[in-house]
Amino acid sequence: MQEFAEYARHDALGLAALVARGEVSAAELLYTAQCRADRAQPRLNALVRRMDVEAAATLRAGIPPGPFAGVPYLLKDLMQAYAGVPMSMGSAALRDYVPVQDDVLVQRLKRAGLVIFGKTNVPEWGLVAYTEPKTFGVTRNPWDITRTPGGSSGGSAAAVAARIVPAAGANDGGGSIRIPAAYCGLFGLKPSRGRVSPGPEDGEVWMGAACEHALTLSVRDSAALLDAVAGAAPGDPFEIAPRGIFLAATQAPPPRLRIAFSTASPLGTPVARACVDAVRATARLLESLGHHVEEAAPRIDGMALMHAYLMLYFGEVAAQVRELRALHPQARVTQLEPTTRALAAIGEAISAGEYMRSHHHWNDFGRALGDHFTHYDLWFTPTTADRPPLIGELAPTPSQERLLALAAQLRAGSLLRRLGIVERVAMHNLTRTPFTQLANLTGVPAMNVPLQQTDSGKPVGVQFMGRFGSETLLFALAAELEHAQPWAGREPAG
């Protein structure tokens, strides 16, 4: 079988159209994707598991006539359970964990006709914005292999940027769709809270801060994928309506919008000139398209928001470690990375009252953002505060790791809090990505649009946020921007 020569020129809907017309077969597309993965893997380490047997079985059984019938696809190895296939979540402790049922998301991806043939690399439990798990190794950015593709959807971002697949699974609890999209020149939309069911294993992940979707080459692929997977499942806490309208939203220009922007970090930390310039260039483009644009930001205490996010972070990791002990007794907590165990130790040292008091502040952020959206339809910022970090740049130092491991072993969470080591490491990371967590805590949709580039041709992302449930407006604007300043032809060399 030969590779399909035109594969990288098409997005997922484009490939599906070719299959529907009989110009290429699903088997040829799968073979092409597998060959591209074989060539890219030694350089990028984007995949942690191949599912060639499962993909072949999908072809033999007959592909459902969905909107993506015959298109190769990769799942993220976190929150995207495929029955009978290990889901390690970047961790040695879960290397042998095998889900017994598909997630609702995976069920719907299969019904959409996608041919799933692998899983992509993630940091342990998706906890950081770079993808360097000790168990599965470093994933590298196709635009510059000395730098990270971001995280936690770093493996998926590298795979799509390298054109192994035109779209891949992703999820987002603090920026894990938008940050890799920005670093790798991709479109990435974080849906509204509850838009995509996290069932059946979960009702709300990270108290609703985390959600599921994808990284894509094109806006229309993201919209059509959301059409395919959106909607509540039985037992979900709530449902957002309507659905099935997102692709249609990309096919007509938006109305004239009032759009605000800001470039200052909510932490008061530096923002690279390229990221500021990207926002201002986008403002000029929006004005040329007839939109009203002005500089304005919601009145939100950035440091308070980061503190609330870290409290969530500590508490959730502690809960996950407890679940690991209860649900997977064959897994050893000592196999977790030192930072993960230290986060759990801090979480155990936080009282229920302190945790819930912090959670109550989420309402403050939501009300302030809601007030902002009474004056503006959308708001945009840099997606990240700088270019992708170098491999290893954000990881704890060896001496910090040794101290974290010792403190975790002693379960000295209170001591770790007093020393402030974990908070310093966390803030060191968050100063590179201070713009994304607000959308997670407030539940609003947000997207990275890969409009801009540095002088050397590397991608720079711009993040747009909208009111809760306003994905249609975001998709409409993104499609207008994509048409005005296309990015589809930009590919990393190599």
Stockholm file with secondary structure:
# STOCKHOLM 1.0

chainA/1-494         MQEFAEYARHDALGLAALVARGEVSAAELLYTAQCRADRAQPRLNALVRRMDVEAAATLRAGIPPGPFAGVPYLLKDLMQAYAGVPMSMGSAALRDYVPVQDDVLVQRLKRAGLVIFGKTNVPEWGLVAYTEPKTFGVTRNPWDITRTPGGSSGGSAAAVAARIVPAAGANDGGGSIRIPAAYCGLFGLKPSRGRVSPGPEDGEVWMGAACEHALTLSVRDSAALLDAVAGAAPGDPFEIAPRGIFLAATQAPPPRLRIAFSTASPLGTPVARACVDAVRATARLLESLGHHVEEAAPRIDGMALMHAYLMLYFGEVAAQVRELRALHPQARVTQLEPTTRALAAIGEAISAGEYMRSHHHWNDFGRALGDHFTHYDLWFTPTTADRPPLIGELAPTPSQERLLALAAQLRAGSLLRRLGIVERVAMHNLTRTPFTQLANLTGVPAMNVPLQQTDSGKPVGVQFMGRFGSETLLFALAAELEHAQPWAGREPAG
#=GR chainA/1-494 SS CCCCTTGGGCCHHHHHHHHHTTSSCHHHHHHHHHHHHHHHHHHHCCEEEECHHHHHHHHHHCCCCSTTTTCEEEEESSSCCCTTSCCCTTCGGGTTCCCSSCCHHHHHHHHTTCEEEEEECCSGGGCSSSCCCTTTCCCCBTTBTTBCCCSSSHHHHHHHHTTSCSEEEEEESSSTTHHHHHHHTCEEEECCTTSBCCTTTCSSGGGGTCEEEEEESSHHHHHHHHHHHCBCCTTCSCCCCCCSCHHHHTTSCCCCCEEEECCSCTTSCCCCHHHHHHHHHHHHHHHHTTCEEEECCCCCCHHHHHHHHHHHHHHHHHHHHHHHHHHCTTSCGGGSCHHHHHHHHHHHHSCHHHHHHHHHTHHHHHHHHHHHTTTCSEEEEESSSSSCCBTTSSSCCHHHHHHHHHHHHTTCHHHHHHHTHHHHHHHHHHTTSCSSHHHHHHTCCEEEEEEEECTTSCEEEEEEEESTTCHHHHHHHHHHHHHHSCCTTCCCCC
#=GC SS_cons         CCCCTTGGGCCHHHHHHHHHTTSSCHHHHHHHHHHHHHHHHHHHCCEEEECHHHHHHHHHHCCCCSTTTTCEEEEESSSCCCTTSCCCTTCGGGTTCCCSSCCHHHHHHHHTTCEEEEEECCSGGGCSSSCCCTTTCCCCBTTBTTBCCCSSSHHHHHHHHTTSCSEEEEEESSSTTHHHHHHHTCEEEECCTTSBCCTTTCSSGGGGTCEEEEEESSHHHHHHHHHHHCBCCTTCSCCCCCCSCHHHHTTSCCCCCEEEECCSCTTSCCCCHHHHHHHHHHHHHHHHTTCEEEECCCCCCHHHHHHHHHHHHHHHHHHHHHHHHHHCTTSCGGGSCHHHHHHHHHHHHSCHHHHHHHHHTHHHHHHHHHHHTTTCSEEEEESSSSSCCBTTSSSCCHHHHHHHHHHHHTTCHHHHHHHTHHHHHHHHHHTTSCSSHHHHHHTCCEEEEEEEECTTSCEEEEEEEESTTCHHHHHHHHHHHHHHSCCTTCCCCC
//
